[in-house]
Amino acid sequence: MEPFTYRRASSTEDALATHGSATRGAKFLGGGTNLVDLMRLGVETPSELVDVSRLECSIDAGEDGGLRIGAGVRNSELAADRRVRSRYPALAQALLAGASGQLRNLATTGGNLLQRTRCPYFQDVTKPCNKREPGSGCPAREGEHRNLAIVGHSEHCVATHPSDMAVALAAFDAVVHTSRRAIPLVDFHRLPEDEPWRDTVLEPDELIVAVEVPPLAVAARSTYRKVRERASFAFALVSVAAAYDGNDIRIAFGGLAHKPWRAFAAEEAIRSGASFRDAAEAELEQAKPLRDNAYKVELAARTLVRALEELS
């Protein structure tokens, strides 16, 4: 691990001032469950860490009846909150499906959203990777890509986003509040296109302060299903956050793309009277699997159908 300096911020303003005055390469530090791992691997080499993990640590009622979740709220605390469990059960389930109990006790809401996308070549500094070294290539396209993206990828990157929490938040129309603006969560993460090194739309001097989940009646009847290679401590091959009460519908996929994938086509199909299977196929028509991950198309369809059958 490369040497770095460390400073704990006393406020959002202090964090921004410290981060802005630091030498190039400063990073905000939440729980560190992803960033520190990448530092150990040599993927991330910040010159300075600005600790923001003790800022914005409350879960409050929103002005419109939803919830405002501070960026520093730990994943375990959020999953245990009674309001989350009763009004947004898929969010609680998604949080509990992620990582391990020890990591959930450290991981923060803001940090969870800022996890780097998942790809073995990105984590191996001996291999080329457009996310680490723009223009060096994407060996995953012809190499090991069994667990990588089937929708929204580009010739420059086929990595997938690892967060479980973000999938549920995408389904529930959550909004990310930063030090400068409000961003719908479905627009917060980027598809790779020709700039795969940019995972989000955040600017370098921008800090997540909270996530707002709106009051959504259908969210009370929701579920999160995660298919993975082992029973715990594994990323999703495919995951689905779904809310359905016979009238309203919300769906988002994980494990399929560079970002949580809101299934707008499937939602519209179900509102128009299509069967769950037909709705899944309508969404997955746009899939462009690579040599070894076409299985994800059928797996995603079956996972969605199973989740909606459970809710109905």
N, C-alpha and C positions, 0 to 999 in steps of 0.2 A: 504494500500500500504506500502511495506517495505521501510525503509530509503535507500537512495542512494545518491551518489555524482554526480555532473554534471560538464562537461567541454565542451566548444565549441572549436572545432579544427580549426586552422588557415590554414591548408593545408592537403593534403592527407598524406604526410609524418608525419606531426604532429599528425594526427588522428591515424595512425598506431603505432607510438611511444607511444602515450598516452594509446591506447587500449592494446598494448602489455605489458606495464608496470603496468597496473591496476591489482587489485586483481582478482581472478577467478570470472567470471560471468559478466564482463563488456560487454556492448552492444553498437553498433553504433545506433544513433538516427537520423532518417530522419524527416519526418513530424510527426511521432509518432501516426498516426491514428489507427494503429493496436497494436503496442507495448505498448502504454500507456493504452489502454483498457485491455490488458492482464495483465499488472501490477496491475491495479485496481482489477482484478478478483483473483489475487494471482497466476496466471499461470506462469507469468514471474516475477522473483525477482532479477534483475541485481543489482550488488553492485555499478556500475558506469555507467553513460550514457555519451557517447562521441558524441557530436552533430556534424554531418557532413552535415546538411541540407543546408549550405551556400557554399558548395564546388561543383564544376563541375555543374554550373547552366546554361549552354548555349546549344543552338541547332545549330549545325554547319554542313556545307556541308562536306560530307565524301570525302576522296581522290578519290574514284571510282564513285562519283556522287550520293551516297546515303545520309543518314543523320546520324550524330553522336549526340546522345542525352545524355547530362550530367546526372549523377545519381541524382543531386539535382534539376533537372527541375520539376516544379510542374505539376501535372496532368492537371490542367485547362489551363496552358500555352501551354502544348504540344497539347492538343485537339484543341486549337485556332490557332495554327501555320498554315499559309497558305500552306506551303509545305506539311505538314502532311495531311491537308484536301483535297488537290488536288491529291497528289501522293499516299497516303495511307489512303483513306477514312475510311476503316474498323477500323483502329487504332483510328482515331478521334471519330468514333461512339462508339467504345468499351470504351474509356475513359469517354465519356459522359453518358454511361449506368451504370457507377460505382458510388456507394455511393451517396453523395449529393454535391451540389455546394460548400458548406462550406468545406467539407472534401477534395474535389478536389483542393481547393485553398491551402491546407496544404500538401497533399500527394505528395511524390516524386517518380520519376521513379525507383530509386533503392529500396526504401522502398516498393513500390507496388509489386515488384518481390519477396520481402522477407516476404510477408504476411504469417502467419502460416496457415496451412490447416484448413478447416472448419469441425467441428464436435461438437455437443453439449456436449459430454462427455469430450472432450479435454478442454473445457472452464469451466467445473464444477469440482473444486478441491476436492469435496466430493466423486467423482466417480473414479473408476480405469480407466487408460488410458495408453496404451503403449507409446504414444508420450510424456507424462509427466513423467511417471514412468515405464521405460522398464521392461517388464515381468509381469506387473500387470494385463494385459488382455485387450481385446477390447469388451466392453459391447455393442457397437453399432451393432455388427454382429447379435445379437439376440434381441436387443432393438430397439431404434428409429433410423432408417436408411433410411427413405423414400427419403431424399434428398442427400444421399451419393453415393459412387462410384459404378459403374457397370463394369468398365474395369480397369485392372492394379492393383487391390487391392490384399491384402494378408490376411491370417488368423490373422495377427497382427494389421491391420488397414484398414479401409474403408473410411477414410476421403477424401474430395475433395478440390482442390485448388480453392481459392475464386476470383482470379484476372481476370478481364475482359481484361485489357491491355495486359497481358501476352499471352492470346489466340491469339490475332491479331499478336503480335510479333512472336509467334511460326509459324503462317501461312506464315509470310514474311521472314523466314530464318534469323531472327535477331541474332546478336552475342553479348553476354555480355562481356564487358571488365572489368577486375578486376585489382587490384594493382599488380597482378602477371602474368595474362594470359588472353587469349581470349577463351570463352566457347560458342559454339552454344546454343541458347536458348532452343532448344529441348532437350539438354542434361543437362541443368542447374538445373532443378528440378528433383527430384528422385521419383521413385515409392517406396512404403513402404517396400516391401520385408520383411526381418527380422530385419530391422532397421528403423522403422517408425518415430523415433524422428529426423531423418536427412531429412529435407525437400529439401535441395539443396546439390550440390557438393562443396560448398564453405568451405574453411578451416577457423578455428577460427580467424586467423590473416589476413584474406583476405577481401578486401573492394571493392565493386562495384564502378567503376568510370564513366562508360558510357555504353550505349547500341547503337550498330551500326545497322542500317537498310540498307540493300544493295539496289542498284537501281534495281527494279523489275518491268518491264513494266506492267505485269498483275495486279500488286497491285493497279494501278489507277482505275481498274474496280473491286472494292471489296465492301463487305458489312459485317456488323456484326449484327446478330440477337440473341436476348436474351429472353428466356422464363423464367418467374419468377412468384412467387405467388401473387405479387402485382406490381403496375405500376412503383414504384420507391423505392430506398433504400432497395433493396432486392438482395440476391445472386442469381445466375443463377441456375435453375433446369437443364437446358441445354442451351448452347450457341454455336454459330457457327460463325467463321470468315472464309469467303470464298472469293477467287479471281478467276475470270473466264472470259476469253475473247474469248472463242470458240476454242482456241488452248492450251494455258497454263492454269494450274489449281493449286490452293493452298487451303488447307482446314485444319482447326484445330477446335477441340471441347473444350468447357469449361463445367464444372459441371459434368463431367463423371468420372474423375480420380483424383489421388493424384497430378497431374501435368497437364498443358495444353496438350491436346491429339492431336498430329499431325496425320491426317487421311491419311497416305501413301497408304493404301490399296484402299480407295475410289478414291484417285487421280489417281492411276494406272489403276483402272477400267474405269474411264472416259476417260483417254488417249487411252484406248483400245477399246473405242466405246460403253461402257455399258451405260444404261440409268441412270439417276440420282438416281432413286429408287434402282436399282440393285447395284449401287456403294455404296449407304448408307448401304445396307444389307451386302455387302462384308466387309465393315469396322466393322460392329457391330456383325459379326459372333462370334467374340472373347469376347463379353459381357458375364459376369457371374453375373447377378443380384441376389440380396438377396430377402428375402421374400416379402418386401414391395416396392421395387423400380424397378420392371421389366417394369413399365410404361415408364421409361426413354429410353428404347430401341426404342420403336415406336416413342416417342417424338423426340428423336435425329434424327431418319430417316426423319421424316416429316419436321423438322426444316432445315435440310440440303437440302432437295429437294426444299423447299420453297425459300431458299437463292439462290440456283443455278438457279432456274426458274426466279427469279427476275433479276439476272445478265445476263441471256441469252435472 
